[in-house]
Amino acid sequence: MNDGSKAAGPATSDRVMCLSCHRAHATGWPHMTRWNNDGELIAVDGVWPGTDSPSSVASQAKYAQGRTVTETTVAYNGATMHYASYQRSLCNKCHAKD
């Protein structure tokens, strides 16, 4: 049962639609998704990944994917970091790929 906390994940009664994961218009990510599906993690070491990140982990090529921290931030519409320190792809919230 979903207790309403962010960590609870979706309940069987939750309603999901295309715009839950995709934007209606262009995004900074492939397939118009709301987050980077090509990387293993959305947040790395508590920061947005980028080639110029002060975090040696977040600056690794497998996370930064050639983008600077500013480019990653802009792709997330300038959003403030509100993910866990090592947030995996949000697809896992509903699809349980792991």
Beta strands, then each sheet from edge to edge (+ up, - down):
end
